[in-house]
Amino acid sequence: MSYPIVADGGPDDLPRTLRREREARERESREREAAERAQAEREQLSMGPAPRAVPHTDEMYAVPQSYPSPVEAAMPATVTRIDVPFLHLVVFFFKAMLAAIPALLVLGVLLWGAGHLLQTYFPWLVKAQILIHFPN
């Protein structure tokens, strides 16, 4: 079997990503045409007498005139790698550790206060208490 040196424009001479992009565009155009056909069919259906016209002013509502189609709004993506330098990670976790110290102190004070209130108002709930005494 002989292969031509120059590509003849067949479907397999494009890289995979370009083929996928072309197929996605073709699929999107087919979906758009199908949606337009369905809209045209819906507009042809009779829904009975037309409703009374209600005066409508655009200034009264903060609604955009058109919304993007779901196909345009959703862009499929897959995260395969996050490239973060090691020193940046070290600095980030050091900052997180420093931010956690005051949070732990506040949490400890809140838990101590809750325990003290429980011991004051419900002394029968305390089953064991650890007392630490220091000699003179």
C-alpha positions as CSV (number, residue, x, y, z in Angstrom):
1,M,0.0,0.0,0.0
2,S,1.4,3.4,-1.0
3,Y,0.8,6.5,1.0
4,P,1.0,9.9,-0.7
5,I,3.6,12.3,0.6
6,V,1.3,15.3,0.6
7,A,-2.0,14.9,2.4
8,D,-5.0,14.8,0.1
9,G,-7.4,16.6,2.5
10,G,-9.0,13.5,3.9
11,P,-10.6,13.4,7.3
12,D,-7.7,11.6,8.9
13,D,-4.9,14.0,8.0
14,L,-5.9,16.5,10.8
15,P,-4.6,16.2,14.3
16,R,-7.1,14.7,16.8
17,T,-7.8,18.0,18.5
18,L,-8.6,19.8,15.3
19,R,-10.9,16.9,14.2
20,R,-12.7,17.1,17.6
21,E,-13.1,20.8,17.3
22,R,-14.5,20.5,13.8
23,E,-16.9,17.8,14.9
24,A,-18.0,19.9,17.8
25,R,-18.7,22.9,15.5
26,E,-20.6,20.6,13.2
27,R,-22.6,19.2,16.0
28,E,-23.3,22.6,17.4
29,S,-24.6,23.8,14.0
30,R,-26.8,20.7,13.7
31,E,-28.2,21.4,17.2
32,R,-28.8,25.1,16.4
33,E,-30.7,24.2,13.2
34,A,-32.8,21.6,15.1
35,A,-33.6,24.2,17.7
36,E,-34.6,26.7,15.0
37,R,-36.8,24.2,13.3
38,A,-38.5,23.3,16.6
39,Q,-39.0,27.0,17.4
40,A,-40.6,27.5,14.0
41,E,-42.9,24.5,14.6
42,R,-43.9,25.9,18.0
43,E,-44.7,29.3,16.4
44,Q,-47.0,27.7,13.9
45,L,-49.1,26.0,16.5
46,S,-52.3,27.7,17.5
47,M,-52.7,28.4,21.2
48,G,-56.2,29.9,21.1
49,P,-57.0,33.6,21.2
50,A,-54.2,36.0,21.8
51,P,-54.0,37.3,25.4
52,R,-54.7,40.9,26.2
53,A,-51.7,43.2,25.7
54,V,-50.3,44.3,29.1
55,P,-48.2,47.5,28.9
56,H,-44.6,46.5,29.6
57,T,-41.7,48.8,30.2
58,D,-38.2,47.6,30.1
59,E,-37.1,50.1,32.7
60,M,-39.3,48.4,35.3
61,Y,-37.5,45.1,35.2
62,A,-33.8,44.3,35.5
63,V,-33.9,41.3,33.1
64,P,-31.4,41.0,30.3
65,Q,-32.9,40.9,26.8
66,S,-31.2,37.7,25.7
67,Y,-29.6,34.8,27.5
68,P,-26.7,32.8,26.2
69,S,-27.7,29.4,25.0
70,P,-26.6,26.5,27.3
71,V,-24.2,25.3,24.6
72,E,-22.4,28.6,24.6
73,A,-22.5,29.0,28.4
74,A,-21.1,25.5,29.2
75,M,-17.5,24.9,28.2
76,P,-16.5,21.3,29.1
77,A,-13.0,21.1,30.6
78,T,-10.9,18.6,32.4
79,V,-8.1,19.7,34.8
80,T,-5.2,17.3,34.3
81,R,-2.4,19.1,36.1
82,I,-1.9,22.0,38.4
83,D,1.6,23.4,38.2
84,V,2.4,25.4,41.4
85,P,6.0,26.0,42.5
86,F,7.0,24.3,45.7
87,L,8.1,27.5,47.5
88,H,4.7,29.1,46.7
89,L,3.0,26.1,48.4
90,V,5.3,26.4,51.4
91,V,4.4,30.1,51.8
92,F,0.7,29.4,51.4
93,F,0.6,26.7,54.1
94,F,2.8,28.8,56.4
95,K,0.2,31.6,56.1
96,A,-2.6,29.1,56.7
97,M,-0.9,27.9,59.8
98,L,-0.5,31.5,61.1
99,A,-4.2,32.2,60.3
100,A,-5.3,29.0,62.2
101,I,-3.7,30.0,65.5
102,P,-6.2,32.8,66.4
103,A,-9.0,30.6,65.2
104,L,-7.9,27.7,67.5
105,L,-7.6,30.1,70.4
106,V,-11.1,31.5,69.9
107,L,-12.5,28.0,69.5
108,G,-10.8,26.9,72.7
109,V,-12.3,29.8,74.6
110,L,-15.7,29.1,73.2
111,L,-15.5,25.4,74.2
112,W,-14.2,26.3,77.6
113,G,-17.1,28.7,78.2
114,A,-19.6,26.2,77.0
115,G,-18.2,23.6,79.3
116,H,-18.2,26.0,82.2
117,L,-21.8,26.9,81.6
118,L,-22.8,23.3,81.4
119,Q,-21.0,22.5,84.7
120,T,-22.6,25.5,86.4
121,Y,-26.2,24.8,85.3
122,F,-26.1,21.0,85.0
123,P,-23.7,19.7,87.6
124,W,-25.0,16.2,87.4
125,L,-23.7,15.9,83.8
126,V,-20.1,16.0,85.0
127,K,-18.9,12.4,85.5
128,A,-15.2,13.0,85.7
129,Q,-13.1,16.1,86.2
130,I,-9.4,16.3,85.9
131,L,-7.9,18.6,88.5
132,I,-4.3,19.6,88.1
133,H,-2.6,20.9,91.3
134,F,0.8,22.4,91.4
135,P,2.8,22.1,94.7
136,N,4.0,25.3,96.3
